[in-house]
């Protein structure tokens, strides 16, 4: 789509996303699919990680083998729905450091309100991947990235399941240096700031709270 946004159009991603969109899909299935799809998205968001080599002994001989370079990357979950993506990505990158940004959306103003912030040390030396299933208005996402930059992060990527054009525009204006990886860009937001056609409230569907 652009340098700023990567849409992962892999058939498995799109198939799983369709099942997740269906309102008849039960909570347990939704949660499992979110875990599975997050691993497929993580494959794309971690593309281009810095590499180095190290000497190892295979059963046949010694060799110089590729390995990840630098400090362990940091995964930052934008609570609460971000935890659904976090679980799957962690299975793929179990050595990653983990942080949490707690934001909720004021339903009157649609503006984010911060209630929690705990992140790994030395963010300036790590690739930081912020995860949140929905990039809707972009207000919470921008606020989360603001906080991460304030904490020292300079190399940030944003991973979401669904994005709205309004959220992408807002993120690009506020943080043009933060690339977005998503499974789909939907049509628009409705008048209460939800993505349409979307899949409803990701947190409610994941945790069965509605």
C-alpha positions as YAML, in Angstrom:
chain: A
units: angstrom
residues:
- id: 1
  name: UNK
  ca: [0.00, 0.00, 0.00]
- id: 2
  name: UNK
  ca: [2.75, 2.45, 0.97]
- id: 3
  name: UNK
  ca: [6.05, 2.66, 2.77]
- id: 4
  name: UNK
  ca: [4.11, 3.60, 5.89]
- id: 5
  name: UNK
  ca: [1.55, 0.76, 5.84]
- id: 6
  name: UNK
  ca: [2.06, -2.91, 5.04]
- id: 7
  name: UNK
  ca: [-1.07, -5.03, 4.50]
- id: 8
  name: UNK
  ca: [-0.38, -8.71, 5.07]
- id: 9
  name: UNK
  ca: [-2.58, -10.23, 2.37]
- id: 10
  name: UNK
  ca: [-1.46, -13.84, 2.93]
- id: 11
  name: UNK
  ca: [-4.39, -16.24, 2.28]
- id: 12
  name: UNK
  ca: [-4.20, -17.73, 5.80]
- id: 13
  name: UNK
  ca: [-4.30, -14.27, 7.38]
- id: 14
  name: UNK
  ca: [-7.32, -13.23, 5.31]
- id: 15
  name: UNK
  ca: [-9.16, -16.52, 5.94]
- id: 16
  name: UNK
  ca: [-8.69, -16.32, 9.71]
- id: 17
  name: UNK
  ca: [-9.67, -12.66, 9.73]
- id: 18
  name: UNK
  ca: [-12.96, -13.45, 7.98]
- id: 19
  name: UNK
  ca: [-13.87, -15.98, 10.69]
- id: 20
  name: UNK
  ca: [-12.96, -13.42, 13.37]
- id: 21
  name: UNK
  ca: [-15.20, -10.79, 11.77]
- id: 22
  name: UNK
  ca: [-18.23, -13.12, 11.85]
- id: 23
  name: UNK
  ca: [-20.38, -12.19, 14.86]
- id: 24
  name: UNK
  ca: [-21.34, -15.87, 15.31]
- id: 25
  name: UNK
  ca: [-17.71, -16.84, 16.06]
- id: 26
  name: UNK
  ca: [-17.51, -17.72, 19.79]
- id: 27
  name: UNK
  ca: [-15.07, -16.14, 22.23]
- id: 28
  name: UNK
  ca: [-12.77, -19.17, 22.52]
- id: 29
  name: UNK
  ca: [-12.43, -19.47, 18.74]
- id: 30
  name: UNK
  ca: [-11.91, -15.71, 18.37]
- id: 31
  name: UNK
  ca: [-9.13, -15.80, 20.96]
- id: 32
  name: UNK
  ca: [-7.41, -18.77, 19.32]
- id: 33
  name: UNK
  ca: [-7.58, -17.17, 15.87]
- id: 34
  name: UNK
  ca: [-6.17, -13.91, 17.23]
- id: 35
  name: UNK
  ca: [-3.20, -15.86, 18.61]
- id: 36
  name: UNK
  ca: [-2.67, -17.63, 15.28]
- id: 37
  name: UNK
  ca: [-3.04, -14.53, 13.11]
- id: 38
  name: UNK
  ca: [-0.70, -12.56, 15.37]
- id: 39
  name: UNK
  ca: [2.10, -15.03, 14.64]
- id: 40
  name: UNK
  ca: [1.58, -14.60, 10.91]
- id: 41
  name: UNK
  ca: [1.60, -10.81, 11.28]
- id: 42
  name: UNK
  ca: [4.68, -11.00, 13.52]
- id: 43
  name: UNK
  ca: [6.52, -12.73, 10.71]
- id: 44
  name: UNK
  ca: [6.05, -9.58, 8.61]
- id: 45
  name: UNK
  ca: [6.61, -6.95, 11.32]
- id: 46
  name: UNK
  ca: [9.97, -8.52, 12.24]
- id: 47
  name: UNK
  ca: [11.21, -8.57, 8.65]
- id: 48
  name: UNK
  ca: [14.58, -6.87, 8.31]
- id: 49
  name: UNK
  ca: [15.75, -7.41, 11.88]
- id: 50
  name: UNK
  ca: [19.51, -6.81, 12.20]
- id: 51
  name: UNK
  ca: [21.56, -10.00, 11.91]
- id: 52
  name: UNK
  ca: [25.05, -11.11, 12.78]
- id: 53
  name: UNK
  ca: [26.80, -14.49, 12.74]
- id: 54
  name: UNK
  ca: [28.23, -16.79, 15.36]
- id: 55
  name: UNK
  ca: [30.37, -19.90, 15.24]
- id: 56
  name: UNK
  ca: [28.51, -23.16, 15.93]
- id: 57
  name: UNK
  ca: [29.21, -26.86, 15.51]
- id: 58
  name: UNK
  ca: [26.67, -28.78, 13.45]
- id: 59
  name: UNK
  ca: [26.82, -32.60, 13.61]
- id: 60
  name: UNK
  ca: [28.88, -32.33, 10.40]
- id: 61
  name: UNK
  ca: [31.26, -29.39, 10.88]
- id: 62
  name: UNK
  ca: [31.88, -25.93, 12.26]
- id: 63
  name: UNK
  ca: [30.14, -23.04, 10.53]
- id: 64
  name: UNK
  ca: [29.38, -19.32, 10.75]
- id: 65
  name: UNK
  ca: [25.61, -19.24, 11.28]
- id: 66
  name: UNK
  ca: [23.19, -16.26, 11.19]
- id: 67
  name: UNK
  ca: [21.68, -15.04, 14.44]
- id: 68
  name: UNK
  ca: [19.78, -11.96, 15.60]
- id: 69
  name: UNK
  ca: [21.98, -9.01, 16.57]
- id: 70
  name: UNK
  ca: [21.69, -6.48, 19.36]
- id: 71
  name: UNK
  ca: [19.47, -6.30, 22.42]
- id: 72
  name: UNK
  ca: [16.32, -8.40, 22.66]
- id: 73
  name: UNK
  ca: [13.41, -6.61, 21.04]
- id: 74
  name: UNK
  ca: [10.60, -5.14, 23.14]
- id: 75
  name: UNK
  ca: [6.93, -5.99, 22.67]
- id: 76
  name: UNK
  ca: [4.58, -3.38, 24.07]
- id: 77
  name: UNK
  ca: [0.93, -4.31, 24.55]
- id: 78
  name: UNK
  ca: [-1.61, -1.51, 24.47]
- id: 79
  name: UNK
  ca: [-4.00, -2.80, 27.15]
- id: 80
  name: UNK
  ca: [-6.26, -4.59, 27.24]
- id: 81
  name: UNK
  ca: [-6.91, -5.90, 23.75]
- id: 82
  name: UNK
  ca: [-3.22, -5.75, 22.85]
- id: 83
  name: UNK
  ca: [-2.65, -8.81, 25.04]
- id: 84
  name: UNK
  ca: [-4.37, -10.99, 22.46]
- id: 85
  name: UNK
  ca: [-1.75, -10.08, 19.85]
- id: 86
  name: UNK
  ca: [1.04, -10.15, 22.44]
- id: 87
  name: UNK
  ca: [0.47, -13.81, 23.34]
- id: 88
  name: UNK
  ca: [0.92, -15.00, 19.78]
- id: 89
  name: UNK
  ca: [3.93, -12.83, 19.04]
- id: 90
  name: UNK
  ca: [5.62, -14.02, 22.25]
- id: 91
  name: UNK
  ca: [5.28, -17.63, 21.12]
- id: 92
  name: UNK
  ca: [7.27, -16.69, 18.03]
- id: 93
  name: UNK
  ca: [9.79, -14.51, 19.92]
- id: 94
  name: UNK
  ca: [9.90, -15.95, 23.46]
- id: 95
  name: UNK
  ca: [13.06, -14.02, 24.41]
- id: 96
  name: UNK
  ca: [11.45, -10.62, 23.80]
- id: 97
  name: UNK
  ca: [11.11, -8.16, 26.64]
- id: 98
  name: UNK
  ca: [7.53, -7.11, 27.37]
- id: 99
  name: UNK
  ca: [5.92, -3.83, 28.39]
- id: 100
  name: UNK
  ca: [2.40, -2.53, 28.87]
- id: 101
  name: UNK
  ca: [0.67, 0.76, 28.13]
- id: 102
  name: UNK
  ca: [-2.73, 1.09, 29.80]
- id: 103
  name: UNK
  ca: [-5.08, 3.40, 27.91]
- id: 104
  name: UNK
  ca: [-8.84, 3.50, 27.79]
- id: 105
  name: UNK
  ca: [-11.00, 5.53, 25.46]
- id: 106
  name: UNK
  ca: [-13.27, 8.18, 26.93]
- id: 107
  name: UNK
  ca: [-16.50, 7.34, 25.11]
- id: 108
  name: UNK
  ca: [-17.62, 11.00, 25.12]
- id: 109
  name: UNK
  ca: [-14.47, 12.61, 23.72]
- id: 110
  name: UNK
  ca: [-12.94, 9.48, 22.07]
- id: 111
  name: UNK
  ca: [-9.65, 10.64, 23.62]
- id: 112
  name: UNK
  ca: [-7.29, 8.19, 25.37]
- id: 113
  name: UNK
  ca: [-6.83, 8.27, 29.15]
- id: 114
  name: UNK
  ca: [-3.64, 6.72, 30.55]
- id: 115
  name: UNK
  ca: [-3.82, 4.51, 33.64]
- id: 116
  name: UNK
  ca: [-0.70, 2.30, 33.43]
- id: 117
  name: UNK
  ca: [2.80, 2.39, 31.93]
- id: 118
  name: UNK
  ca: [5.55, -0.18, 32.53]
- id: 119
  name: UNK
  ca: [8.18, -0.90, 29.87]
- id: 120
  name: UNK
  ca: [11.59, -2.61, 29.61]
- id: 121
  name: UNK
  ca: [14.82, -0.69, 30.14]
- id: 122
  name: UNK
  ca: [17.06, 0.60, 27.36]
- id: 123
  name: UNK
  ca: [14.26, 1.09, 24.81]
- id: 124
  name: UNK
  ca: [16.63, 3.27, 22.79]
- id: 125
  name: UNK
  ca: [18.73, 0.16, 22.04]
- id: 126
  name: UNK
  ca: [15.83, -2.09, 21.05]
- id: 127
  name: UNK
  ca: [13.40, -2.57, 18.21]
- id: 128
  name: UNK
  ca: [10.07, -1.76, 19.86]
- id: 129
  name: UNK
  ca: [6.90, -3.35, 18.49]
- id: 130
  name: UNK
  ca: [3.65, -1.87, 19.83]
- id: 131
  name: UNK
  ca: [0.66, -4.20, 19.47]
- id: 132
  name: UNK
  ca: [-3.03, -3.26, 19.50]
- id: 133
  name: UNK
  ca: [-5.67, -5.10, 17.43]
- id: 134
  name: UNK
  ca: [-7.55, -2.01, 16.27]
- id: 135
  name: UNK
  ca: [-6.19, 1.21, 14.77]
- id: 136
  name: UNK
  ca: [-9.46, 3.16, 14.75]
- id: 137
  name: UNK
  ca: [-9.32, 6.91, 15.46]
- id: 138
  name: UNK
  ca: [-5.59, 6.55, 16.07]
- id: 139
  name: UNK
  ca: [-5.81, 8.61, 19.26]
- id: 140
  name: UNK
  ca: [-4.82, 5.79, 21.63]
- id: 141
  name: UNK
  ca: [-2.13, 4.53, 19.28]
- id: 142
  name: UNK
  ca: [-0.59, 7.99, 18.91]
- id: 143
  name: UNK
  ca: [-0.70, 8.45, 22.70]
- id: 144
  name: UNK
  ca: [0.99, 5.06, 23.23]
- id: 145
  name: UNK
  ca: [3.77, 5.90, 20.75]
- id: 146
  name: UNK
  ca: [4.19, 9.33, 22.40]
- id: 147
  name: UNK
  ca: [4.78, 7.58, 25.73]
- id: 148
  name: UNK
  ca: [7.23, 5.08, 24.22]
- id: 149
  name: UNK
  ca: [9.25, 7.84, 22.56]
- id: 150
  name: UNK
  ca: [9.30, 9.74, 25.85]
- id: 151
  name: UNK
  ca: [10.70, 6.56, 27.44]
- id: 152
  name: UNK
  ca: [13.56, 6.56, 24.91]
- id: 153
  name: UNK
  ca: [12.32, 4.39, 22.03]
- id: 154
  name: UNK
  ca: [13.58, 5.48, 18.61]
- id: 155
  name: UNK
  ca: [12.96, 2.37, 16.45]
- id: 156
  name: UNK
  ca: [9.25, 1.60, 16.70]
- id: 157
  name: UNK
  ca: [6.87, -0.49, 14.61]
- id: 158
  name: UNK
  ca: [3.10, -0.74, 15.10]
- id: 159
  name: UNK
  ca: [1.26, -4.04, 14.67]
- id: 160
  name: UNK
  ca: [-2.53, -4.20, 14.43]
- id: 161
  name: UNK
  ca: [-5.18, -6.55, 13.12]
- id: 162
  name: UNK
  ca: [-7.44, -3.95, 11.51]
- id: 163
  name: UNK
  ca: [-6.92, -0.31, 10.59]
- id: 164
  name: UNK
  ca: [-9.22, 2.51, 9.49]
- id: 165
  name: UNK
  ca: [-8.04, 5.16, 7.01]
- id: 166
  name: UNK
  ca: [-8.64, 7.83, 9.67]
- id: 167
  name: UNK
  ca: [-6.33, 6.05, 12.13]
- id: 168
  name: UNK
  ca: [-3.61, 5.56, 9.54]
- id: 169
  name: UNK
  ca: [-3.77, 9.25, 8.62]
- id: 170
  name: UNK
  ca: [-3.58, 10.31, 12.28]
- id: 171
  name: UNK
  ca: [-0.62, 8.02, 12.95]
- id: 172
  name: UNK
  ca: [1.22, 9.14, 9.83]
- id: 173
  name: UNK
  ca: [0.81, 12.79, 10.79]
- id: 174
  name: UNK
  ca: [1.91, 12.27, 14.40]
- id: 175
  name: UNK
  ca: [4.54, 9.55, 13.89]
- id: 176
  name: UNK
  ca: [5.68, 9.31, 10.25]
- id: 177
  name: UNK
  ca: [8.72, 7.29, 11.39]
- id: 178
  name: UNK
  ca: [6.58, 4.42, 12.73]
- id: 179
  name: UNK
  ca: [5.60, 1.86, 10.07]
- id: 180
  name: UNK
  ca: [2.26, 0.05, 10.45]
- id: 181
  name: UNK
  ca: [1.70, -3.64, 9.73]
- id: 182
  name: UNK
  ca: [-1.94, -4.78, 9.53]
- id: 183
  name: UNK
  ca: [-4.12, -7.54, 8.10]
- id: 184
  name: UNK
  ca: [-6.64, -5.16, 6.52]
- id: 185
  name: UNK
  ca: [-7.58, -1.53, 6.04]
- id: 186
  name: UNK
  ca: [-11.35, -1.22, 6.35]
- id: 187
  name: UNK
  ca: [-13.67, 1.39, 4.84]
- id: 188
  name: UNK
  ca: [-14.12, 3.96, 7.61]
- id: 189
  name: UNK
  ca: [-15.11, 4.74, 11.18]
- id: 190
  name: UNK
  ca: [-18.72, 5.03, 12.27]
- id: 191
  name: UNK
  ca: [-20.03, 7.98, 14.29]
- id: 192
  name: UNK
  ca: [-18.86, 6.47, 17.60]
- id: 193
  name: UNK
  ca: [-15.34, 5.72, 16.39]
- id: 194
  name: UNK
  ca: [-15.63, 2.01, 15.62]
- id: 195
  name: UNK
  ca: [-14.10, 0.47, 12.48]
- id: 196
  name: UNK
  ca: [-16.62, -0.49, 9.78]
- id: 197
  name: UNK
  ca: [-17.16, -3.24, 8.68]
- id: 198
  name: UNK
  ca: [-14.64, -4.21, 11.40]
- id: 199
  name: UNK
  ca: [-15.27, -6.95, 13.93]
- id: 200
  name: UNK
  ca: [-16.77, -5.07, 16.87]
- id: 201
  name: UNK
  ca: [-14.84, -4.41, 20.07]
- id: 202
  name: UNK
  ca: [-11.76, -6.66, 19.99]
- id: 203
  name: UNK
  ca: [-11.35, -6.65, 23.78]
- id: 204
  name: UNK
  ca: [-14.98, -7.59, 24.42]
- id: 205
  name: UNK
  ca: [-14.89, -10.35, 21.84]
- id: 206
  name: UNK
  ca: [-11.58, -11.69, 23.13]
- id: 207
  name: UNK
  ca: [-12.53, -11.70, 26.79]
- id: 208
  name: UNK
  ca: [-16.26, -12.37, 26.45]
- id: 209
  name: UNK
  ca: [-17.25, -9.21, 28.28]
- id: 210
  name: UNK
  ca: [-20.22, -8.40, 26.07]
...
